[in-house]
Amino acid sequence: MDVDRILDDVALNWPIYVSMPFIAAVIGYVTKRVAVEMMFRPLRFVGLAEPYLGWQGVVPRNSARMVRVSAELITSRLIDPKEITDRLDPDEVARRIQGPLLLTIDEIAREVMARYHPQLWEMLPVLAQDMIVKQVQAGSPAMVRKIMHEISTNIGDVLDVQQVAVTALERDKELLVRLIRDISRPEMAFIARCGIYFGFALGLVQTVVWALTREPLVLPIFGAAIGWFTDWLAIKLVFFPREQTKILGLIPFQGVFQRRRAEVARQYGDIVAREVMTVPNIIDGILRGPKSDRLLTTIQRIVRQTVDEQASIAKPFVAVAVGTRRFQEMKAAAADRAMVYLSDTARHAEPYAHQALDIGNTIATKMNQLSRVEYEGLLRPAFRQDEWKLIAVGAVIGALVGHLQALLLLS
């Protein structure tokens, strides 16, 4: 080894040698930023022949699997439907929707009577019509309490909570991307920063090897190594170690995502409460979900009972005038119409329900009770399946930049 030649070369070309670790740091940073963006963009496949010649963000491409994972976590570990519905006070719900409910009952009663026996309804004096309507309206608070009791007692029979979560996440692919990206923003920034530090360290080694060999292949090989290794190590350090350990027995260290557990729990709970398990989505899941037919049967029974109880004055007259069978049809029609109006009527209690259900804080509390592995599953699926592709892209970019660097140095 000609030490004098090496020292002369370093002295002559010192700007090049000084720049090498910094260029390596840039390679590390750029490859990390590319990896992060490839996680989430583009939302839809861009290329020539799907899925081979082109790219779609890892999260959007695996949205179906990640929706199932997220929905399973939310519904099996974070939200107990019975627990949250028990927080609703039926009397308070009835009070909150009283005004819209009375108007709805007025409209339903007049609509059903006019439909099933228009001549009879038109013959009745306005006072008599109002008396029938008000008599039915008088039972509305009790009817609401009964419906709320039935829903709360048999929540598993009328609401598929997992389907509510799946529907919300599938309806808006950007929502899933935003959910993962928002809770992992510090982790993504950490990955990019790691590229700078690790890249600079490897760049120092690269500089020494280049000085000793002046071999053109050194730069693209080190560029690929920097891109590959820094991507791999940065992703690992997001999650590991799961438990806090001490480096050299002195410096405390833990995976970034594990260390931010309390913050992530609060953030995740807020997003799910605001955009996934919302009061409108839950109401829609109850009224239009796969188990809504059971609720319809329950509401039909309660509405019929309410009509029988509250229309006692007019019931004999109406039954004689329209016939017992037609009177039963009228009650069934009233129940059907009640289902149509129920969604809009129930939403008047949304501010109260949102506060009472307290889904965001419930999720945050439950998340802090998860095991380390279960908590890791919140974000890990976003990386696991296509992690190697992100690392490979980092290696390719690093090799290309290293090759370009070699051409510039040797030109």
C-alpha positions as CSV (number, residue, x, y, z in Angstrom):
1,M,0.0,0.0,0.0
2,D,1.5,3.3,-1.1
3,V,0.7,5.5,1.9
4,D,2.4,8.6,0.4
5,R,0.3,8.3,-2.8
6,I,-2.9,8.0,-0.8
7,L,-2.0,11.1,1.4
8,D,-1.1,13.1,-1.7
9,D,-4.3,12.2,-3.4
10,V,-6.3,13.1,-0.3
11,A,-4.4,16.4,0.0
12,L,-5.0,17.2,-3.7
13,N,-8.7,16.1,-3.8
14,W,-9.7,16.9,-0.2
15,P,-13.0,18.7,-1.2
16,I,-14.1,15.4,-2.8
17,Y,-13.2,13.3,0.2
18,V,-14.9,15.8,2.6
19,S,-18.0,15.7,0.4
20,M,-18.4,11.9,0.4
21,P,-19.9,11.5,3.9
22,F,-22.3,14.3,3.3
23,I,-23.3,12.9,-0.1
24,A,-23.9,9.6,1.7
25,A,-26.0,11.4,4.3
26,V,-28.1,12.9,1.4
27,I,-28.5,9.4,-0.1
28,G,-29.7,8.1,3.2
29,Y,-32.2,10.9,3.6
30,V,-33.5,10.8,0.1
31,T,-34.0,7.1,0.1
32,K,-35.9,7.4,3.4
33,R,-38.1,10.2,2.1
34,V,-38.9,8.1,-1.0
35,A,-39.7,5.1,1.1
36,V,-42.0,7.1,3.3
37,E,-43.8,8.6,0.3
38,M,-44.1,5.2,-1.3
39,M,-45.9,4.0,1.8
40,F,-48.9,6.3,1.1
41,R,-48.7,7.5,-2.5
42,P,-50.1,7.2,-5.0
43,L,-53.6,6.3,-3.9
44,R,-54.3,4.5,-7.1
45,F,-52.0,2.4,-9.3
46,V,-49.9,4.4,-11.7
47,G,-48.0,2.5,-14.4
48,L,-48.4,0.3,-17.5
49,A,-49.3,-3.2,-16.3
50,E,-50.8,-3.6,-12.9
51,P,-49.3,-4.7,-10.5
52,Y,-45.8,-5.2,-12.2
53,L,-44.9,-2.1,-14.2
54,G,-45.9,0.7,-11.9
55,W,-46.6,1.5,-8.3
56,Q,-49.4,2.1,-5.8
57,G,-48.8,3.2,-2.2
58,V,-48.3,0.3,0.2
59,V,-51.2,1.3,2.4
60,P,-53.7,2.0,-0.4
61,R,-52.8,-1.2,-2.2
62,N,-53.2,-3.3,1.0
63,S,-56.2,-1.4,2.1
64,A,-58.5,-4.4,2.2
65,R,-56.2,-6.3,4.5
66,M,-55.4,-3.3,6.6
67,V,-59.1,-2.4,6.9
68,R,-59.8,-5.9,8.3
69,V,-56.9,-5.6,10.7
70,S,-57.9,-2.1,11.9
71,A,-61.6,-3.1,12.2
72,E,-60.8,-6.3,14.1
73,L,-58.6,-4.3,16.6
74,I,-61.2,-1.6,17.1
75,T,-64.1,-4.0,17.6
76,S,-62.4,-6.8,19.5
77,R,-60.1,-4.9,21.8
78,L,-61.0,-1.3,21.9
79,I,-64.8,-0.9,21.8
80,D,-67.4,-2.9,23.7
81,P,-70.8,-2.0,22.2
82,K,-72.7,-2.9,25.4
83,E,-70.4,-0.8,27.5
84,I,-70.8,2.4,25.4
85,T,-74.5,2.1,24.7
86,D,-75.2,1.7,28.5
87,R,-73.9,5.3,28.8
88,L,-76.9,6.7,27.0
89,D,-79.7,7.8,29.2
90,P,-83.0,7.0,27.4
91,D,-84.8,9.9,29.1
92,E,-82.2,12.3,28.0
93,V,-82.3,11.0,24.4
94,A,-86.1,11.3,24.4
95,R,-85.8,14.9,25.7
96,R,-83.2,15.8,23.0
97,I,-85.3,14.6,20.1
98,Q,-88.7,15.5,21.5
99,G,-89.4,18.4,19.2
100,P,-88.4,16.6,15.9
101,L,-90.0,13.4,17.2
102,L,-93.4,15.0,17.8
103,L,-93.3,16.5,14.3
104,T,-92.4,13.1,12.8
105,I,-95.2,11.3,14.6
106,D,-97.7,14.0,13.5
107,E,-96.5,13.5,9.9
108,I,-96.6,9.7,10.1
109,A,-100.0,9.6,11.7
110,R,-101.6,11.9,9.2
111,E,-99.9,10.2,6.3
112,V,-101.0,6.7,7.3
113,M,-104.6,7.7,8.1
114,A,-104.9,9.6,4.8
115,R,-103.4,6.7,2.9
116,Y,-105.5,3.8,4.4
117,H,-108.8,5.6,4.7
118,P,-108.7,9.0,3.0
119,Q,-112.5,9.5,3.1
120,L,-112.8,8.7,6.8
121,W,-109.8,11.0,7.6
122,E,-111.3,13.9,5.6
123,M,-114.7,13.5,7.2
124,L,-113.2,13.9,10.7
125,P,-113.2,17.4,12.1
126,V,-109.8,19.0,12.4
127,L,-110.2,18.8,16.2
128,A,-110.7,15.1,16.0
129,Q,-107.7,14.6,13.7
130,D,-105.6,16.6,16.1
131,M,-106.9,14.6,19.1
132,I,-105.9,11.3,17.4
133,V,-102.4,12.6,16.5
134,K,-101.8,14.1,20.0
135,Q,-103.0,10.9,21.7
136,V,-100.4,8.9,19.7
137,Q,-97.8,11.7,20.4
138,A,-98.4,11.3,24.1
139,G,-96.8,7.9,24.1
140,S,-93.6,9.0,22.2
141,P,-91.3,9.4,25.2
142,A,-92.2,6.0,26.5
143,M,-91.8,4.6,23.0
144,V,-88.3,6.1,22.7
145,R,-87.3,4.6,26.1
146,K,-88.5,1.2,25.1
147,I,-86.6,1.3,21.8
148,M,-83.4,2.5,23.6
149,H,-83.8,-0.3,26.2
150,E,-84.2,-2.9,23.4
151,I,-81.2,-1.6,21.5
152,S,-79.0,-1.4,24.6
153,T,-80.1,-4.8,26.0
154,N,-79.7,-6.6,22.6
155,I,-77.0,-4.5,21.0
156,G,-75.2,-7.5,19.6
157,D,-78.4,-8.5,17.8
158,V,-79.0,-5.2,16.1
159,L,-75.5,-3.7,15.5
160,D,-72.5,-5.2,13.8
161,V,-69.8,-2.9,15.1
162,Q,-67.1,-4.4,13.0
163,Q,-69.2,-3.8,9.8
164,V,-69.6,-0.1,10.9
165,A,-65.8,0.2,11.0
166,V,-65.2,-1.7,7.8
167,T,-67.8,0.4,5.9
168,A,-66.4,3.7,7.1
169,L,-62.8,2.7,6.2
170,E,-63.8,1.2,2.8
171,R,-66.0,4.1,1.9
172,D,-63.0,6.5,1.9
173,K,-59.6,5.0,1.0
174,E,-58.0,8.3,1.9
175,L,-59.4,7.9,5.4
176,L,-57.3,4.8,6.0
177,V,-54.2,6.5,4.6
178,R,-54.8,9.5,6.8
179,L,-55.4,7.4,9.8
180,I,-52.1,5.5,9.4
181,R,-50.1,8.6,8.3
182,D,-51.4,10.9,11.1
183,I,-50.5,8.5,13.9
184,S,-47.2,7.6,12.4
185,R,-46.0,11.1,11.4
186,P,-43.2,11.2,14.0
187,E,-42.1,7.7,13.1
188,M,-41.9,8.7,9.4
189,A,-39.8,11.8,10.4
190,F,-37.6,9.5,12.5
191,I,-37.0,7.2,9.5
192,A,-35.9,10.2,7.4
193,R,-33.5,11.5,10.1
194,C,-32.0,8.0,10.5
195,G,-31.0,8.2,6.8
196,I,-28.9,11.2,7.5
197,Y,-27.1,9.8,10.6
198,F,-26.6,6.3,9.3
199,G,-25.7,7.5,5.8
200,F,-23.1,9.9,7.2
201,A,-21.5,7.1,9.3
202,L,-21.4,4.7,6.3
203,G,-20.1,7.6,4.2
204,L,-17.0,7.8,6.4
205,V,-16.3,4.2,5.8
206,Q,-16.9,4.7,2.1
207,T,-14.4,7.6,2.0
208,V,-11.7,5.4,3.6
209,V,-12.3,2.5,1.2
210,W,-12.3,4.9,-1.8
211,A,-9.0,6.4,-0.7
212,L,-7.5,3.0,-0.4
213,T,-8.8,1.5,-3.6
214,R,-9.9,4.3,-6.0
215,E,-12.2,1.5,-7.4
216,P,-15.2,2.9,-9.3
217,L,-17.5,0.1,-8.1
218,V,-17.0,1.2,-4.5
219,L,-19.3,4.2,-4.8
220,P,-22.4,2.4,-6.3
221,I,-21.9,-0.6,-4.0
222,F,-21.7,1.6,-0.9
223,G,-24.6,3.7,-2.2
224,A,-26.7,0.6,-2.5
225,A,-25.5,-0.6,0.9
226,I,-26.4,2.8,2.5
227,G,-29.8,2.8,0.9
228,W,-30.6,-0.8,1.9
229,F,-29.1,-0.9,5.4
230,T,-30.4,2.5,6.5
231,D,-33.9,1.7,5.2
232,W,-33.9,-1.7,7.0
233,L,-32.5,-0.4,10.3
234,A,-34.7,2.7,10.4
235,I,-37.9,0.6,10.0
236,K,-36.7,-1.8,12.7
237,L,-35.9,1.0,15.1
238,V,-39.5,2.3,14.8
239,F,-40.8,-0.9,16.5
240,F,-37.8,-2.4,18.4
241,P,-36.9,-2.8,21.1
242,R,-40.4,-3.2,22.4
243,E,-39.4,-2.7,26.0
244,Q,-37.1,0.1,27.1
245,T,-33.5,-1.0,27.3
246,K,-30.2,0.8,28.0
247,I,-27.4,1.1,25.5
248,L,-24.1,0.3,27.3
249,G,-26.2,0.2,30.5
250,L,-26.4,4.0,30.4
251,I,-28.6,5.4,27.6
252,P,-32.3,4.5,27.7
253,F,-33.6,3.4,24.3
254,Q,-36.9,2.0,23.0
255,G,-38.7,1.7,19.6
256,V,-40.1,5.1,18.7
257,F,-43.6,3.8,18.2
258,Q,-43.6,2.0,21.5
259,R,-42.2,5.0,23.3
260,R,-45.1,7.2,22.0
261,R,-47.8,4.8,23.2
262,A,-49.8,7.3,25.3
263,E,-49.7,10.0,22.6
264,V,-50.6,7.5,19.8
265,A,-53.5,6.2,21.9
266,R,-55.0,9.6,22.3
267,Q,-54.5,10.5,18.6
268,Y,-55.9,7.2,17.4
269,G,-58.9,7.5,19.6
270,D,-59.6,11.0,18.4
271,I,-59.4,10.0,14.7
272,V,-61.6,6.9,15.1
273,A,-64.2,8.8,17.2
274,R,-64.2,11.7,14.7
275,E,-64.2,9.7,11.4
276,V,-64.9,6.0,11.9
277,M,-67.1,5.2,14.9
278,T,-69.1,8.4,14.7
279,V,-72.7,8.7,16.0
280,P,-74.1,9.0,12.4
281,N,-72.1,5.9,11.4
282,I,-73.4,3.9,14.4
283,I,-77.0,5.0,13.8
284,D,-76.6,4.0,10.1
285,G,-75.2,0.7,11.2
286,I,-78.2,0.1,13.4
287,L,-80.8,1.1,10.9
288,R,-79.3,-0.1,7.7
289,G,-76.7,-2.7,8.7
290,P,-76.8,-6.4,8.2
291,K,-78.8,-6.9,11.4
292,S,-81.3,-4.0,10.9
293,D,-84.1,-6.4,10.1
294,R,-84.1,-7.5,13.8
295,L,-84.4,-3.8,14.8
296,L,-87.3,-3.3,12.4
297,T,-89.2,-6.2,14.0
298,T,-88.6,-4.7,17.4
299,I,-89.7,-1.2,16.4
300,Q,-92.8,-2.6,14.6
301,R,-93.8,-4.3,17.9
302,I,-93.2,-1.2,20.0
303,V,-95.0,1.1,17.6
304,R,-98.0,-1.2,17.5
305,Q,-98.1,-1.4,21.2
306,T,-97.8,2.4,21.5
307,V,-100.6,2.9,19.0
308,D,-102.8,0.4,20.8
309,E,-102.1,2.1,24.2
310,Q,-102.4,5.7,23.2
311,A,-105.1,5.5,20.5
312,S,-107.6,3.8,22.9
313,I,-110.2,6.5,22.4
314,A,-110.2,6.4,18.6
315,K,-109.3,2.7,18.3
316,P,-112.8,1.2,18.4
317,F,-114.1,3.8,16.0
318,V,-111.2,3.3,13.6
319,A,-111.3,-0.5,13.8
320,V,-115.0,-0.5,13.0
321,A,-114.6,2.0,10.2
322,V,-111.6,0.4,8.4
323,G,-111.7,-3.1,9.6
324,T,-109.5,-5.0,12.0
325,R,-107.1,-6.3,9.3
326,R,-106.7,-2.9,7.7
327,F,-106.1,-1.4,11.2
328,Q,-103.2,-3.9,11.7
329,E,-101.8,-2.9,8.3
330,M,-102.0,0.7,9.3
331,K,-99.9,0.0,12.4
332,A,-97.4,-1.9,10.4
333,A,-97.2,1.0,7.9
334,A,-96.6,3.4,10.8
335,A,-93.7,1.3,12.0
336,D,-92.2,1.2,8.5
337,R,-92.5,5.0,8.2
338,A,-90.9,5.3,11.7
339,M,-87.8,3.5,10.4
340,V,-87.6,5.9,7.5
341,Y,-87.7,8.9,9.7
342,L,-85.8,7.5,12.6
343,S,-82.3,8.2,11.2
344,D,-82.9,12.0,10.8
345,T,-84.8,12.2,14.1
346,A,-82.1,10.4,16.1
347,R,-79.4,12.7,14.8
348,H,-80.8,15.5,16.8
349,A,-79.4,13.7,19.9
350,E,-75.9,13.5,18.2
351,P,-74.1,16.2,20.4
352,Y,-75.4,14.5,23.6
353,A,-74.6,11.0,22.3
354,H,-71.1,12.0,21.2
355,Q,-70.3,13.3,24.6
356,A,-72.0,10.4,26.5
357,L,-70.4,7.6,24.4
358,D,-66.9,9.2,24.8
359,I,-65.5,6.9,22.2
360,G,-62.2,8.7,21.8
361,N,-61.2,8.5,25.5
362,T,-62.5,4.9,25.7
363,I,-60.3,3.8,22.8
364,A,-57.3,5.7,24.3
365,T,-57.7,4.0,27.6
366,K,-58.1,0.5,26.1
367,M,-55.1,1.0,23.8
368,N,-52.9,1.7,26.8
369,Q,-54.0,-1.7,28.2
370,L,-52.9,-3.6,25.1
371,S,-49.8,-5.8,25.2
372,R,-46.7,-4.4,23.4
373,V,-47.3,-6.9,20.5
374,E,-51.0,-6.0,20.2
375,Y,-50.2,-2.3,20.2
376,E,-47.5,-2.8,17.6
377,G,-50.2,-4.4,15.3
378,L,-51.7,-1.0,15.0
379,L,-49.0,0.2,12.6
380,R,-46.8,-2.9,11.8
381,P,-49.2,-4.3,9.1
382,A,-48.5,-1.1,7.1
383,F,-44.9,-2.2,6.8
384,R,-44.6,-5.9,7.1
385,Q,-45.8,-7.4,3.8
386,D,-44.0,-4.9,1.4
387,E,-41.2,-3.9,3.7
388,W,-38.6,-5.6,1.4
389,K,-39.8,-3.5,-1.6
390,L,-39.2,-0.3,0.2
391,I,-35.7,-1.5,1.2
392,A,-35.0,-2.6,-2.3
393,V,-36.0,0.7,-3.8
394,G,-33.7,2.4,-1.3
395,A,-30.8,0.2,-2.4
396,V,-31.5,0.9,-6.1
397,I,-31.6,4.7,-5.6
398,G,-28.5,4.5,-3.5
399,A,-26.6,2.6,-6.2
400,L,-27.7,5.0,-8.9
401,V,-26.6,8.0,-6.9
402,G,-23.3,6.3,-6.2
403,H,-22.7,5.5,-9.8
404,L,-23.4,9.1,-10.8
405,Q,-20.9,10.2,-8.1
406,A,-18.3,7.8,-9.5
407,L,-18.8,9.3,-13.0
408,L,-18.3,12.8,-11.7
409,L,-15.2,11.9,-9.7
410,L,-13.5,10.1,-12.6
411,S,-14.4,12.5,-15.3
